[in-house]
């Protein structure tokens, strides 16, 4: 799945899988890794790869995310090009369509997302505009939030898959390591509260995830220590909030999601550190997993 930032790719992935495997946010460029969601179908297995939004990069991180998208496109059997219904087709969509037109090996399906946010006339106009971008194998309007035509999209994708063995064991929903998913859930909670300029400067890393010593097996507790990294001291103050109020809110929100993911009670220890200009520093990008 490809598209410009905030095109609804991660929400659609979660709807296809039937469970949350990728974080979502109204902030552009929320996704920073390729996330594989496994969709079990009768006689088939879809491995849906959510990619970062392709954009004009302003940092080394942005350049690496764009390259990640291009590398992924060279490895897949099908491409789903997501365009939101509530935003006009723009230069970013046309640029991505031109990139996809150069693909000879993978059919491209266009999905107009977020159709629940617009009326019938606006949707019809958007479908026409999207269809004019390139020669798509299919053009499908979808609402991941309401489940509208999500099953139809899965059927259309399944029908175009090549024959082969299942790539993941039955019951597995994603290839994301638990530590990465935990860090992403913390970052998602932080993105809900911080100011507009901060999301791109925010990273989360799990430093430790171990069972609490001395606990009875019938009452386990997992100690999870997560570091939130920002680029400037002023951003650190934003994340922590007055008297630590915002950081406590982030911990409360994310702990519920983490306990649901891991199936065990969690003691979540959050800290905020400054890693100056980490988005532009190759050494720090490697340390933070990019």
N, C-alpha and C positions, 0 to 999 in steps of 0.2 A: 504494500500500500504506500503510495507516494502522494504528495500534494504540498501546497504551500503551508507555512505555519498556521496552526489553528484551523485546519480544514476538517477536523472531526475524525481523524484517522484512529487515534487511540480509543475513542469512545466506540467507534465501529468495531475495532478489534475485540473489545470487551464484550460487545453484543454478540458477535459471531461465536466467541468461545463460550459465552454464557456465564462467565465469571471474570472478575477483575484481574487482569494480568499486566495492564499498563496503566500508569497514572494519567490523569486528565486534569486540565486546567484551562481557564479562559485566556491564560497568558500565552502568547506565541512562543514557539520553540521550546515547549515543555519537554518533549521527547528528545533524549540525548544518546540513546543507544538503539540498536535494532532489537526489537522485542518480538520473539516468536510465540504465537498463540496456536495451540493445537485444537482443531475442530474435528470431532468425530462425526462422521456421516455413515449411513448404511453402505457398507462396501467401499468406503473411501476415508481418507484422512487428509484434511486441509492443514497445511502449515502456513499460517498467515504472518507475514513479517511486517511489523509496523516500523516505519523509518522516521528519522527527524525530518522536519519540514525543510524543503530545499529553498534557500534564501540567498540574498546577496551578503556574503560574509564580511564582517568587520573585524574579526579577531581570528587568531589561529584556531581556536575552538570551532568557530563557524566554518572555517575551511575544512577541518577534519570531519565535521558532521556532514557537509556536502559530499565529501569523498566517500563517506560511509554509505550514503544513498546511492551513489553511482556504482560502487562496488557491489551493493546488494542487487541492483538492477541487472547486473551481468550474470547472476546466479539463479534466477527464478524462472518458473515456467509460465507464469501469468503476472500481469501488472494491473492493479486497481488504482486508477487515478481519481483522487477525491477532490471535489470542488464544492464548497459550501453554497447552499441555496440562498443564503442571506447576504452574500457579498458579490458585487459585480465581477465578472470575469476580467482579470487584469493582466498586467505585464508578467507577473510571476507565473500565472497559469499558462500564458502563451509561451513563455520561456521553457517551462517544463514540458509542454506539449511538443515543442520542437525537439527537445532531448529524447522524448519517448518515440517520436516519429522515426528516429534513427535506429531504433531497436528493430532488428529483423527476426529475432528468434522467439519473442514473447508477445502473444496477443495482449492488447490493452483494453480493459473495460473501464468506462467512466462511471463514477458513482457521484451523483449529486446528493450531498449529505445535508442534514439539518432541515429537511423539507417541512418539518412541523413548525418552523419559525416563519414561514411565508404563506401567502395566499395562493390560490390556484393560478391566477394570471401571472404573478411573479415567478412561480415555479415553471410554468410553460415557457416563459421568456428565457429563463435560465437554462432549461433543457435545450432550447434552440441554440443559445449562445455556446453552451458546452459542446454540442454536437458539431459546431462549426470549427472547433479547435483542431481536430484531426479526424482520421478515419478510425473510429472506435469499433471494437467487436460488439459491444453492447453499451447502452446508456441507461442507467438504472437510478431512479430516485429512491432515496432511503432515509428513514429516520431511525437512527440507532436508539435514541431515547425512548421512542414509542414502539420499537420493534417492527416498524413498517417496512416490509419487503426485505428484511434481513435474511429470512429463510430463502426467499427467491434468489438473492445474491449468492448465498451458499450453494444453491442448486446450480446456478449458472457457472460458478467457478468449478464445482465438482465435475460438471459435464465436459469441461475443457482440460482436465488434468490428464497427464500421461499415465499409463499403467506402470506400476512398480510396487515395491514393498513399503509397508508403513515405516516412517522415519522415526517415530516415537512410540514407546510402549503404551499399551492401552491404559487410559486413565490419567496420563500425564497431560498437563494443560499448557506448559511453557518450559522453555529452556533456561529461564532466568534463575540464577542462584538465589537462595533465600536472602543472603546478606544484601545483594543488590536490590531486591524487591523491598526489603525493610528500609534501606536508605532512600529509595524512591518514594515510599509512602511518607517518610518524614519530610522530604522536599515538597511533596504535593501539599501537605498540611501547611507548610511554611508559605507556599505560593498563594494560599487563600487570603493571607492577611497582610502581606508586605506591599509596599508601594510599587507603582508601575515600573520604575527604573531598576528595581532590584532583582527580578527573577533571573536574568541572564548572568548575574554575578553570584548566584547561589548554587552551591554544590553540597552534597551530603555523602558521608562515608561511614560505614559501620566499622568501628575500631575493635569491638569485642561483642561476642554473642555466646554466652556460656551459661550452663545451668547453675543456679545458686547452690553453693555447697551446704551440706547439712540438712537439706529439705527432704522430707519424706516423699517417696515416690508417688503417693496418692495426692500430694499437694505440691506439685513442681512449680518452680518460678525460674524464668529465664532472665538473666541480666543482659541488657542490650545497651551498649554505649555507642552513641552516634555523634559525629562531629559535623556541624554545619559550617562550611567555609564561605567567607565573603571576601571582597577585594579591598575594602577600606574600613577603617575604624567607625566612620559614620554609619556604614551599612550594618556593622555589628550591633550598634545601638538600636537600629530599626528592628532587627530580628529579635533582640532580647525584649524590647519594649520597656515601658515605665515600670520599674520595680520587678522586672522579669515577667510581667504579665503576658506578653505575646508569646514568649518561649514556652511558658506553662501551657498556654492554649494549644500551641503546636504539639506539645507532648501529649496532651489529653486526646486531641483528635487523632493523631497518628497511632497512639497505643491501641485504640479500639480496632483499627484496621490491621495492625501488626498481630494482635492476638487472634483475630479472625483468620489471618493468613497462616499463622504457625500452629494454631490450635492449642495454645498454652498461655497461662498468665505471664505477663511481662513486666519487669521493672525497667523503665526507659530512662536512661541518663543522657540528657542532651547538653552539648556544649557548642559555643560559637567561637570560631577562630578566624583571624585575618590571614589570608594568603594573597599578598599584594599582587594585583594584575595577573591572577592565575590563568585567565583565559588566553593570555598572550605569551605565557611562559612554557616552553616545551617540557622542561623538567617537572614543573608542577602539574601540568596536564597529565603526564605519565603517572605521577603519584596519585592523582585523583581518578585514574582509570580511563583516560581518554587518549 
